Amino acid sequence: MSSGRVILNEQKFGFTLQRMCQQLIENYHDFTDTVIVGIQDRGALLSDRIVGMLESQTKSKLTYGKLDISFHRDDYRRRDDVIAPSPTTIDFIVENKNVILIDDVLYTGRSVHAAMSALQQFGRPGRIELLVFVNRRFNRHFPIKADYQGMSVDAIDDAFVKVEWEHLNGKDQILFFEHREKKST
């Protein structure tokens, strides 16, 4: 992939994560009757970081799991490549709980829609809120909105936003690419 333009640098990345954590603490205090669920696999990277920061700040252990949505997506039978699911690691019931669903980028809303469908296997939540690092405001296919967002990006359909993580990519940052490169065959 060609190099992208940095739209959130390392310093602002940390400040943004901290701000989102503070918003959650203000709304949920000790997180009683609240669970956090990261959407595999890119949302789980964000939720790992958020949960670590929240547990450090609140000095308490949060109820946290990761959700695979592979077979709940509306396009899983239309793909040319084989789906390699990530494990779901939820060992709790969400019945009547507040669920904070976490994903890295909100784009069309299809992943979040699939996550809400997959979440039903674990009970009926009292409430679901969505936290995303990047809210791409154009091209939503479902009427889904973020309750918490790190930043908002206006981008045309051909553009691509990528969240990079220090432990995987060497630096915490968010990149913007004008065009997604086509896979070569």
DRENLORO-700366 format. One record per residue: residue number from 1; x, y, z of N, C-alpha, C in turn. Coordinates in nm, 4 decimals, padded with zeros to 6 digits. Each point is the difference from the previous one (the first is absolute). Example, Ala and Ser with C-alpha at 12.3 -4.5 7.8 and 13.67 -1.06 7.14 Angstrom:
BEGIN
1/01.3190/-00.5690/00.7800/-00.0890/00.1190/00.0000/00.0900/00.1200/00.0000 $
2/-00.0350/00.1050/-00.0720/00.0820/00.1190/00.0060/-00.0770/00.1090/00.0730 $
***
This chain:
BEGIN
1/00.0851/-00.1175/00.0000/-00.0851/00.1175/00.0000/00.0895/00.1237/00.0000 $
2/-00.0353/00.0983/-00.0801/00.0778/00.1234/-00.0034/-00.0091/00.0691/00.1351 $
3/00.0921/00.0912/00.0225/00.0012/00.0662/00.1307/-00.1196/00.0934/00.0130 $
4/-00.0565/-00.0009/00.1177/-00.1144/00.0853/00.0273/00.0429/00.1258/00.0728 $
5/-00.0914/00.0915/00.0117/00.0220/00.1250/00.0711/-00.0412/-00.0199/00.1453 $
6/00.0839/00.0411/00.0931/-00.0314/-00.0109/00.1424/-00.1070/00.1041/00.0338 $
7/-00.1142/-00.0477/00.0518/-00.1060/00.0934/00.0391/-00.0154/00.0058/00.1524 $
8/00.0659/-00.0919/00.0709/00.0053/00.0063/00.1455/00.1351/-00.0558/00.0420 $
9/00.0863/00.0872/00.0522/00.1352/-00.0429/00.0353/00.0022/-00.0699/00.1364 $
10/00.1173/-00.0467/00.0362/00.0171/-00.0799/00.1207/-00.0460/00.0727/00.1272 $
11/00.0353/00.1263/00.0124/-00.0373/00.0759/00.1201/-00.1511/00.0192/00.0087 $
12/-00.0617/00.0417/-00.1093/-00.1441/00.0213/-00.0004/-00.0756/-00.1317/00.0123 $
13/00.0596/-00.1073/-00.0487/-00.0571/-00.1338/00.0113/-00.0213/-00.0332/00.1482 $
14/00.1019/00.0188/00.0802/-00.0088/-00.0271/00.1433/-00.1003/00.0898/00.0699 $
15/-00.0010/00.1289/-00.0339/-00.0954/00.0933/00.0589/-00.1437/-00.0393/-00.0347 $
16/-00.0202/-00.0453/-00.1229/-00.1331/-00.0384/-00.0456/-00.0498/-00.1233/00.0746 $
17/00.0871/-00.0987/00.0164/-00.0375/-00.1189/00.0770/-00.0364/00.0392/00.1434 $
18/00.0795/00.0865/00.0593/-00.0242/00.0445/00.1374/-00.1342/00.0716/00.0112 $
19/-00.0315/00.0837/-00.0975/-00.1280/00.0737/00.0009/-00.1179/-00.0965/-00.0085 $
20/00.0087/-00.1007/-00.0862/-00.1091/-00.0966/-00.0112/-00.0171/-00.0781/00.1303 $
21/00.1102/-00.0359/00.0640/-00.0065/-00.0703/00.1292/-00.0675/00.0878/00.1047 $
22/00.0337/00.1282/00.0030/-00.0610/00.0905/00.0966/-00.1505/00.0118/-00.0220 $
23/-00.0419/00.0029/-00.1263/-00.1432/00.0048/-00.0294/-00.0700/-00.1249/00.0537 $
24/00.0613/-00.1160/-00.0190/-00.0592/-00.1246/00.0498/-00.0064/-00.0004/00.1528 $
25/00.1055/00.0444/00.0649/00.0019/00.0048/00.1471/-00.1074/00.0961/00.0509 $
26/-00.0161/00.1145/-00.0650/-00.1035/00.0958/00.0405/-00.1389/-00.0615/-00.0115 $
27/-00.0223/-00.0803/-00.1026/-00.1328/-00.0581/-00.0228/-00.0249/-00.1288/00.0775 $
28/00.1051/-00.0768/00.0281/-00.0193/-00.1325/00.0598/00.0652/-00.0158/00.1372 $
29/00.0723/00.0981/00.0473/00.0626/00.0016/00.1337/00.0769/-00.1290/00.0293 $
30/-00.0623/-00.0969/00.0677/00.0695/-00.1242/00.0373/-00.0316/-00.1160/-00.0949 $
31/-00.0757/00.0251/-00.1061/-00.0333/-00.0978/-00.1038/-00.0834/-00.1167/00.0528 $
32/-00.0783/00.0241/00.1052/-00.0948/-00.0996/00.0482/-00.1049/-00.0234/-00.1077 $
33/-00.0329/-00.1238/-00.0254/-00.0987/-00.0388/-00.1029/00.0393/00.0467/-00.1398 $
34/00.1292/00.0151/-00.0222/00.0506/00.0439/-00.1298/00.1068/-00.0970/-00.0470 $
35/-00.0074/-00.0366/-00.1275/00.1010/-00.0869/-00.0601/00.0576/00.0698/-00.1224 $
36/00.1221/-00.0339/-00.0318/00.0660/00.0560/-00.1178/00.0272/-00.1138/-00.0967 $
37/-00.0366/00.0212/-00.1273/00.0171/-00.1021/-00.1023/00.0713/00.0622/-00.1195 $
38/00.1173/-00.0551/-00.0339/00.0753/00.0446/-00.1163/-00.0338/-00.0854/-00.1200 $
39/-00.0205/00.0630/-00.1150/-00.0290/-00.0723/-00.1237/00.1318/-00.0502/-00.0580 $
40/00.0111/-00.1326/-00.0191/00.1213/-00.0596/-00.0555/00.0176/00.0456/-00.1438 $
41/00.1094/00.0271/-00.0568/00.1205/-00.0007/00.0768/00.0586/00.1385/00.0215 $
42/-00.0333/00.0938/-00.0851/00.0558/00.1357/00.0148/-00.0609/00.0749/00.1188 $
43/-00.1278/-00.0223/00.0269/-00.0623/00.0640/00.1154/00.0529/-00.0554/00.1311 $
44/00.0422/-00.1268/-00.0022/00.0559/-00.0622/00.1206/00.1341/00.0633/00.0368 $
45/00.0743/00.0476/-00.0974/00.1255/00.0693/00.0298/-00.0283/00.1285/00.0783 $
46/-00.1022/00.0732/-00.0436/-00.0388/00.1215/00.0709/-00.0579/-00.0333/00.1374 $
47/-00.0855/-00.1007/00.0072/-00.0626/-00.0331/00.1285/00.1023/-00.0509/00.1011 $
48/00.1027/-00.0725/-00.0462/00.1076/-00.0422/00.0915/00.0630/00.1219/00.0667 $
49/00.0290/00.1012/-00.0796/00.0649/00.1203/00.0515/-00.0940/00.0763/00.0930 $
50/-00.1248/00.0153/-00.0413/-00.0985/00.0733/00.0805/-00.0215/-00.0700/00.1344 $
51/-00.0195/-00.1309/-00.0018/-00.0239/-00.0749/00.1241/00.1213/00.0104/00.0921 $
52/00.1201/-00.0121/-00.0546/00.1204/00.0146/00.0819/00.0073/00.1350/00.0683 $
53/-00.0315/00.1047/-00.0748/00.0030/00.1351/00.0566/-00.1094/00.0174/00.1048 $
54/-00.1199/-00.0500/-00.0276/-00.1109/00.0130/00.0950/00.0283/-00.0760/00.1289 $
55/00.0528/-00.1213/-00.0113/00.0304/-00.0780/00.1202/00.1082/00.0671/00.0832 $
56/00.0966/00.0608/-00.0666/00.1056/00.0714/00.0709/-00.0557/00.1222/00.0738 $
57/-00.0900/00.0719/-00.0648/-00.0542/00.1225/00.0583/-00.1053/-00.0267/00.1074 $
58/-00.0805/-00.1049/-00.0181/-00.1073/-00.0281/00.0960/00.0434/-00.0985/00.1074 $
59/00.1153/-00.0615/-00.0176/00.0526/-00.0997/00.0949/-00.0984/-00.1158/00.0196 $
60/-00.0697/-00.0371/-00.1074/-00.0938/-00.1116/00.0083/00.0096/-00.0853/-00.1261 $
61/-00.0428/-00.1237/00.0116/-00.0005/-00.0940/-00.1125/-00.1332/00.0140/-00.0730 $
62/00.0055/00.0270/-00.1299/-00.1213/00.0181/-00.0786/-00.0408/-00.1319/-00.0659 $
63/-00.1281/-00.0139/-00.0276/-00.0501/-00.1153/-00.0754/00.0226/00.0313/-00.1467 $
64/00.0836/-00.0815/-00.0642/00.0481/00.0313/-00.1351/00.0081/-00.1262/-00.0848 $
65/-00.0428/00.0129/-00.1249/00.0103/-00.1102/-00.0938/00.0205/00.0507/-00.1414 $
66/00.0324/-00.0944/-00.0874/00.0219/00.0309/-00.1415/-00.0971/-00.0838/-00.0820 $
67/-00.0560/00.0607/-00.1039/-00.1071/-00.0611/-00.0774/00.0399/-00.0163/-00.1455 $
68/-00.0072/-00.1243/-00.0496/00.0231/-00.0262/-00.1414/-00.1323/00.0157/-00.0741 $
69/00.0011/00.0758/-00.1073/-00.1228/00.0263/-00.0758/00.0026/-00.0642/-00.1383 $
70/00.1014/-00.0783/-00.0302/00.0215/-00.0538/-00.1347/-00.1254/-00.0562/-00.0644 $
71/-00.0714/-00.0855/00.0704/-00.1142/-00.0685/-00.0598/-00.1320/00.0739/00.0207 $
72/00.0078/00.1200/00.0540/-00.1184/00.0840/00.0140/00.0004/00.1134/-00.1017 $
73/00.1096/00.0125/-00.0736/00.0089/00.1044/-00.1016/-00.0912/-00.0335/-00.1174 $
74/-00.0567/00.1012/-00.0617/-00.0891/-00.0252/-00.1130/00.0756/-00.0312/-00.1293 $
75/00.1324/00.0106/00.0025/00.0784/-00.0268/-00.1209/00.0880/-00.1246/00.0110 $
76/-00.0152/-00.0791/00.1059/00.0952/-00.1093/00.0186/-00.0116/-00.1067/-00.1080 $
77/-00.1122/-00.0155/-00.0642/-00.0138/-00.0995/-00.1080/00.0363/00.0579/-00.1359 $
78/00.0275/00.1271/-00.0048/00.0291/00.0658/-00.1269/00.1493/00.0232/-00.0198 $
79/00.0808/-00.0476/00.0922/00.1443/00.0238/-00.0065/00.0698/-00.1060/-00.0850 $
80/00.1099/00.0423/-00.0620/00.0829/-00.0928/-00.0759/00.0976/-00.0738/00.0899 $
81/00.0395/00.0642/00.1093/00.0968/-00.0616/00.0901/-00.0718/-00.0732/00.1138 $
82/00.0699/-00.0936/00.0603/-00.0549/-00.0777/00.1100/00.0057/00.0838/00.1271 $
83/-00.1077/-00.0021/00.0762/-00.0040/00.0746/00.1252/00.0750/-00.0778/00.1071 $
84/00.0919/00.0664/00.0647/00.0729/-00.0589/00.1131/-00.0508/00.0688/00.1258 $
85/-00.0977/-00.0605/00.0664/-00.0573/00.0669/00.1167/00.0996/00.0166/00.1134 $
86/-00.0202/00.1067/00.0766/00.0756/00.0233/00.1227/-00.0849/-00.0542/00.1140 $
87/00.0617/-00.0435/00.1071/-00.0805/-00.0588/00.1077/-00.0851/00.1033/00.0741 $
88/-00.1215/-00.0418/00.0340/-00.0828/00.0788/00.0900/00.0400/-00.0390/00.1408 $
89/00.0303/00.0974/00.0821/00.0398/-00.0277/00.1386/-00.0938/00.0736/00.0950 $
90/-00.1234/-00.0433/-00.0002/-00.1007/00.0565/00.0899/-00.0466/-00.1132/00.0904 $
91/00.0267/00.0129/00.1293/-00.0400/-00.1033/00.0954/-00.1013/00.0553/00.1000 $
92/-00.0850/00.0899/-00.0486/-00.1013/00.0626/00.0844/-00.1261/00.0212/-00.0821 $
93/-00.1094/00.0252/00.0679/-00.1285/00.0278/-00.0633/-00.0218/00.1512/00.0024 $
94/-00.0571/00.0532/-00.1069/-00.0218/00.1445/-00.0086/-00.1425/00.0394/00.0366 $
95/-00.0798/-00.0949/00.0444/-00.1398/00.0253/00.0345/-00.0127/00.1197/00.0943 $
96/-00.0763/00.1003/-00.0440/-00.0285/00.1222/00.0762/00.1245/00.0804/00.0380 $
97/00.1115/-00.0251/-00.0634/00.1242/00.0748/00.0274/00.0117/00.1167/-00.0966 $
98/00.0788/00.0995/00.0410/00.0435/00.1040/-00.0923/00.1182/-00.0578/-00.0760 $
99/-00.0064/00.0019/-00.1315/00.1090/-00.0515/-00.0827/00.0654/00.1169/-00.0717 $
100/00.1307/00.0112/00.0174/00.0775/00.0976/-00.0769/00.0693/-00.0793/-00.1090 $
101/-00.0466/00.0156/-00.1226/00.0542/-00.0688/-00.1165/00.1105/00.0869/-00.0587 $
102/00.1162/-00.0600/-00.0287/00.1149/00.0791/-00.0454/00.0505/-00.0501/-00.1354 $
103/00.0202/00.0943/-00.0917/00.0612/-00.0291/-00.1300/00.0956/00.1142/-00.0335 $
104/00.0958/-00.0266/-00.0885/00.0983/00.1035/-00.0303/-00.0542/00.1081/-00.0927 $
105/-00.0669/-00.0404/-00.1099/-00.0502/00.0965/-00.0978/-00.1467/-00.0314/-00.0304 $
106/-00.0851/00.1009/00.0105/-00.1397/-00.0122/-00.0413/-00.0092/00.0568/-00.1405 $
107/-00.0364/-00.0866/-00.0938/-00.0063/00.0411/-00.1399/-00.1420/-00.0208/-00.0526 $
108/-00.0323/-00.1180/-00.0490/-00.1341/-00.0252/-00.0542/-00.1000/-00.0371/00.1088 $
109/00.0502/-00.0496/00.1126/-00.0875/-00.0462/00.1075/-00.0278/-00.1487/-00.0066 $
110/00.0481/-00.0672/-00.1035/-00.0271/-00.1433/-00.0175/00.0654/-00.0849/00.1092 $
111/00.1196/00.0332/00.0410/00.0666/-00.0770/00.1064/-00.0741/00.0145/00.1323 $
112/-00.0434/00.1206/00.0299/-00.0733/00.0237/00.1243/-00.1345/-00.0726/-00.0045 $
113/-00.0652/00.0034/-00.1136/-00.1272/-00.0714/-00.0164/00.0218/-00.1498/00.0241 $
114/00.1055/-00.0558/-00.0579/00.0321/-00.1417/00.0201/00.0323/-00.0292/00.1459 $
115/00.0693/00.0921/00.0653/00.0359/-00.0181/00.1407/-00.1246/-00.0020/00.0877 $
116/-00.0951/00.0865/-00.0281/-00.1226/00.0003/00.0798/-00.0770/-00.1306/-00.0196 $
117/00.0033/-00.0519/-00.1201/-00.0638/-00.1293/-00.0262/00.0717/-00.1120/00.0756 $
118/00.1318/-00.0036/-00.0068/00.0790/-00.1038/00.0677/-00.0137/00.0104/00.1513 $
119/-00.0143/00.1193/00.0507/-00.0100/00.0230/00.1438/-00.1254/-00.0643/00.0599 $
120/-00.1032/-00.0172/-00.0815/-00.1247/-00.0584/00.0475/00.0171/-00.1435/00.0511 $
121/00.1062/-00.0667/-00.0397/00.0274/-00.1351/00.0497/00.0278/-00.0001/00.1503 $
122/00.0302/00.1157/00.0554/00.0400/00.0108/00.1395/-00.1059/00.0687/00.0867 $
123/-00.1205/00.0127/-00.0525/-00.1090/00.0605/00.0754/-00.0476/00.1292/-00.0636 $
124/-00.0948/00.0617/00.0685/-00.0582/00.1255/-00.0480/00.0526/00.1148/00.0848 $
125/00.0875/00.0816/-00.0580/00.0562/00.1119/00.0772/-00.1071/00.1006/00.0390 $
126/00.0213/00.0657/00.1121/-00.0876/00.1099/00.0386/00.0226/00.1203/-00.0888 $
127/00.1262/00.0183/-00.0397/00.0385/00.1147/-00.0822/00.1310/-00.0324/-00.0704 $
128/00.0151/00.0473/-00.1231/00.1262/-00.0130/-00.0728/00.0446/00.1396/-00.0393 $
129/00.1254/00.0317/00.0319/00.0616/00.1237/-00.0470/00.1212/-00.0371/-00.0839 $
130/00.0346/00.0873/-00.0928/00.1099/-00.0258/-00.0924/00.1122/00.1013/00.0200 $
131/00.1221/-00.0529/00.0165/00.1203/00.0828/00.0074/00.0872/-00.0359/-00.1201 $
132/00.0394/00.0996/-00.0761/00.0896/-00.0196/-00.1136/00.1123/00.1025/00.0067 $
133/00.1146/-00.0378/-00.0520/00.1109/00.0947/-00.0047/-00.0229/00.1008/-00.1119 $
134/-00.0419/-00.0496/-00.1181/-00.0207/00.0866/-00.1156/-00.1425/-00.0181/-00.0518 $
135/-00.0705/00.1107/-00.0130/-00.1339/00.0003/-00.0572/00.0099/00.0574/-00.1409 $
136/-00.0083/-00.0877/-00.0996/-00.0054/00.0460/-00.1392/-00.1443/00.0387/-00.0267 $
137/-00.0248/00.1260/-00.0221/-00.1375/00.0483/-00.0012/-00.0766/-00.0273/-00.1280 $
138/00.0642/-00.0276/-00.1091/-00.0723/-00.0214/-00.1251/-00.0131/-00.1488/-00.0296 $
139/-00.0976/-00.0346/-00.0811/-00.0205/-00.1352/-00.0520/-00.0519/-00.1007/00.1022 $
140/-00.0759/00.0448/00.0970/-00.0605/-00.0921/00.0953/-00.1103/-00.0776/-00.0711 $
141/-00.0016/-00.1322/00.0143/-00.1019/-00.0850/-00.0603/-00.1117/-00.0333/00.0987 $
142/00.0273/00.0140/00.1283/-00.0980/-00.0258/00.1054/-00.0086/00.1238/00.0886 $
143/-00.1159/00.0244/00.0616/-00.0146/00.1185/00.0863/00.0661/-00.0228/00.1360 $
144/00.1315/-00.0062/-00.0005/00.0779/-00.0272/00.1206/00.0892/00.1201/00.0264 $
145/00.0073/00.0408/00.1270/00.0852/00.1132/00.0364/00.0820/-00.0364/00.1222 $
146/00.1112/00.0679/00.0144/00.0873/-00.0222/00.1152/-00.0456/00.0863/00.1171 $
147/00.0012/-00.0598/00.1198/-00.0287/00.0757/00.1216/00.1264/00.0688/00.0513 $
148/00.1150/-00.0629/-00.0281/00.1308/00.0539/00.0375/00.0888/-00.0145/-00.1226 $
149/00.0723/00.1059/-00.0331/00.0909/-00.0067/-00.1142/00.1266/00.0773/00.0301 $
150/00.1099/-00.0531/-00.0508/00.1268/00.0683/00.0169/00.0126/00.1168/-00.0941 $
151/-00.0346/-00.0244/-00.1262/00.0059/00.1052/-00.0999/-00.0977/-00.0306/-00.1116 $
152/-00.0357/00.1025/-00.0743/-00.0903/-00.0137/-00.1131/00.0770/00.0338/-00.1266 $
153/-00.0226/-00.0789/-00.1051/00.0694/00.0210/-00.1269/-00.1034/00.0017/-00.1122 $
154/00.0073/00.1009/-00.0828/-00.0837/00.0056/-00.1196/00.0838/-00.0523/-00.1157 $
155/-00.0432/-00.1109/-00.0582/00.0778/-00.0610/-00.1078/-00.0938/-00.0619/-00.1025 $
156/00.0400/00.0092/-00.1252/-00.0797/-00.0618/-00.1050/00.0169/-00.1517/00.0060 $
157/-00.0830/-00.0696/-00.0727/-00.0069/-00.1458/00.0067/00.1317/-00.0686/-00.0328 $
158/00.0773/00.0545/-00.0890/00.1239/-00.0631/-00.0454/00.1142/00.0137/00.1014 $
159/-00.0137/00.0899/00.0939/00.1050/00.0251/00.0986/00.0024/-00.1105/00.1053 $
160/00.1075/-00.0026/00.0773/00.0202/-00.1048/00.0997/00.0637/00.0614/00.1242 $
161/-00.0506/-00.0359/00.1170/00.0548/00.0466/00.1267/00.0531/-00.1209/00.0745 $
162/00.1223/00.0112/00.0522/00.0616/-00.1128/00.0698/00.0541/00.0449/00.1350 $
163/-00.0412/-00.0730/00.1048/00.0533/00.0229/00.1337/00.1199/-00.0919/00.0159 $
164/00.1163/00.0567/00.0341/00.1204/-00.0785/00.0221/00.0342/00.0005/00.1482 $
165/00.0546/-00.1127/00.0479/00.0312/-00.0205/00.1411/00.1482/-00.0208/00.0191 $
166/00.0533/00.0595/00.1039/00.1436/-00.0072/00.0276/00.0509/-00.1438/00.0039 $
167/-00.0694/-00.0893/00.0686/00.0484/-00.1374/00.0139/-00.0085/-00.0798/-00.1301 $
168/-00.0754/00.0466/-00.0975/-00.0095/-00.0691/-00.1297/00.0721/00.0738/-00.1122 $
169/-00.0090/00.1337/00.0007/00.0508/00.0801/-00.1108/00.1154/00.0917/00.0377 $
170/00.0404/-00.0002/00.1274/00.1113/00.0830/00.0430/-00.0383/00.1380/00.0492 $
171/-00.1260/00.0395/-00.0244/-00.0422/00.1343/00.0405/-00.1524/00.0024/00.0139 $
172/-00.0493/00.0702/00.1022/-00.1437/00.0258/00.0127/-00.0323/00.1200/-00.0866 $
173/-00.0835/-00.0212/-00.1026/-00.0386/00.1106/-00.0868/-00.1182/-00.0419/-00.0864 $
174/-00.0621/00.0986/-00.0612/-00.1074/-00.0271/-00.0948/00.0400/00.0605/-00.1335 $
175/-00.0124/-00.0821/-00.1039/00.0394/00.0403/-00.1347/-00.1220/00.0110/-00.0905 $
176/00.0098/00.0911/-00.0963/-00.1042/00.0187/-00.1009/00.0616/-00.0263/-00.1369 $
177/-00.0638/-00.0859/-00.0772/00.0441/-00.0316/-00.1360/-00.1073/00.0490/-00.0965 $
178/00.0405/00.0708/-00.1038/-00.0949/00.0524/-00.0990/-00.0745/-00.1117/-00.0717 $
179/00.0724/-00.1087/-00.0293/-00.0601/-00.1120/-00.0742/00.0468/-00.1310/00.0614 $
180/-00.0901/-00.0949/00.0092/00.0364/-00.1350/00.0442/00.0615/-00.0701/-00.1209 $
181/00.1172/-00.0601/00.0223/00.0643/-00.0715/-00.1103/-00.0723/-00.1291/-00.0285 $
182/-00.0112/-00.0317/-00.1276/-00.0643/-00.1248/-00.0435/00.0959/-00.1153/00.0212 $
183/-00.0565/-00.1157/00.0384/00.0827/-00.1199/00.0157/00.0458/-00.0474/-00.1376 $
184/00.1280/-00.0327/-00.0091/00.0509/-00.0521/-00.1267/-00.0146/-00.1513/-00.0015 $
185/-00.0285/-00.0536/-00.1170/-00.0183/-00.1457/-00.0112/00.1099/-00.0643/-00.0780 $
***
